[in-house]
């Protein structure tokens, strides 16, 4: 059995890893985008892996670069 300090250290590390994983996700309407899973990038922006929350299907989410979003519309 581990000493109490080592046990708390393990718990702290697991909690920290959980927080970091949650921070790498961003919700956009009914989609969850995984910021750490970049699928590609180009002159218009970046494409990330995502999941449709309703049907759990994988999706690709394009995030426009700031200079491109100003030119839209």
Phi, psi and omega per residue, in radians:
X1 nan 2.496 -3.091
X2 -1.403 2.607 3.019
X3 -1.115 2.763 -3.065
X4 -1.015 -0.713 -3.132
X5 -1.085 -0.743 3.131
X6 -1.156 -0.670 3.113
X7 -1.101 -0.803 3.118
X8 -1.129 -0.627 3.096
X9 -1.085 -0.754 3.097
X10 -1.082 -0.740 3.131
X11 -1.129 -0.763 3.116
X12 -1.053 -0.745 3.135
X13 -1.126 -0.709 3.125
X14 -1.154 -0.718 3.109
X15 -1.141 -0.733 3.109
X16 -1.067 -0.773 3.112
X17 -1.097 -0.680 3.107
X18 -1.117 -0.776 3.118
X19 -1.093 -0.748 3.133
X20 -1.087 -0.771 3.120
X21 -1.085 -0.710 3.127
X22 -1.148 -0.589 -3.128
X23 -1.237 -0.390 -3.116
X24 -1.424 0.003 -3.132
X25 -1.948 2.548 3.084
X26 -2.384 2.304 3.138
X27 -1.623 2.274 3.057
X28 -2.259 1.851 -3.057
X29 0.922 -2.073 -3.112
X30 -1.755 0.453 3.124
X31 -2.115 2.610 3.018
X32 -2.033 2.151 -3.123
X33 -1.794 2.346 3.129
X34 -1.711 1.775 -3.044
X35 -1.123 -0.365 -3.126
X36 -1.599 0.059 -3.129
X37 -2.107 1.301 3.126
X38 -1.342 2.198 -3.138
X39 -1.600 -0.467 -3.134
X40 -3.122 2.982 3.080
X41 -2.693 2.737 -3.141
X42 -2.759 -2.846 -3.073
X43 -1.223 -0.368 -3.133
X44 -1.575 -0.329 -3.133
X45 2.664 -2.687 -3.107
X46 -2.132 2.708 3.099
X47 -2.089 2.252 -3.116
X48 -2.059 2.707 3.032
X49 -1.286 2.507 3.102
X50 -2.585 3.088 3.126
X51 -2.335 2.351 2.997
X52 -1.376 2.071 -3.081
X53 -1.143 -0.499 -3.086
X54 -1.265 -0.800 -3.069
X55 -2.044 0.050 3.091
X56 1.098 0.376 3.099
X57 -1.451 2.529 3.078
X58 -1.246 2.547 3.116
X59 -2.397 2.825 3.009
X60 -1.916 2.285 -3.099
X61 -2.048 2.072 3.126
X62 -1.586 2.280 3.082
X63 -1.963 1.979 -3.111
X64 -1.222 2.513 3.034
X65 -1.146 2.621 -3.086
X66 -0.944 -0.756 -3.113
X67 -1.173 -0.421 3.113
X68 -1.434 -0.632 -3.084
X69 -1.187 -0.458 3.104
X70 -1.242 -0.394 -3.091
X71 -1.583 -0.134 -3.087
X72 -1.457 2.592 2.972
X73 1.591 nan nan
